[in-house]
Amino acid sequence: MFQDRLQVFLQGLQVSMHVYSVEPRQRTVIINGFRVREGQPLGQDLALLEIVPDGVVVAFQQKRVHLSTVEGW
């Protein structure tokens, strides 16, 4: 089932830094210790599509998924 695979895969992602800017070139995140920018792959079947003000949008098996990096604000 897609949801089960997605949940398992995303549990392994650790976002330790999130920088959003209106200027796309200045957007960056650190996921699992690696600095990643929009459009870069994160692994098999996973890519970072966008860095948004409250998190990131990834593509998992060609489906868009929003992951919030804002907790307890």
Secondary structure, DSSP 8 states (H G I E B T S, - for coil): -HHHHHHHHHHT--EEEEE--SSGGG-EEEETTEEE-TT-EEETTEEEEEEETTEEEEEETTEEEEEE-----
